[in-house]
Amino acid sequence: MLDAAQTEQLSQVIAHATAPSFLLGAVSGFVAVLMGRMNGIIDRIRTINAIADDDRARSYLKKDLPRLMRRAKLMNDAIFLAVGSAICTTLLVILAFASALVGLRHEPGAALMFVLALALMGASLLTLAREVRIALTDYDHYS
């Protein structure tokens, strides 16, 4: 069973797990947004690929495929970085509780893991910003 010192440390870890838990919730919502954007890009690529080569009215839209492929690559990178942030945050919480159970200090490691999780999230946001910058052109106004 846990002694009083371990119980106090476990209580402190629970209090410290609040911020990472909120970050984990935010990252999961952000990944859902990224997946929605990725699905839209993939649907657009499929629609353009379905245009027949002899369809003169819409064949010019095929010139947009390289841009769409760049966008899909950026979204894939953003999703990967956001999931990395979520994994890092999850490990942070697991390691904090595990260290409390064995009576070790968790603050230095938790701080490092939290900084890494935020850096990955920031990189994901920057990647999203890069994708948004190239997202809208005249091609997007036609089917």
Protein Blocks (a to p, Z undefined) as FASTA:
>chain_A
ZZfklmmmmmmmmmmmmmmmmmmmmmmmmmmmmmmmmmmmmmmmmmmmmpcfklmklmmm
mmmmmmmmmmmmmmmmmmmmmmmmmmmmmmmmmmmmmmmmnopafklmmmmmmmmmmmmm
mmmmmmmmmmmmmmpcfklmpZZ
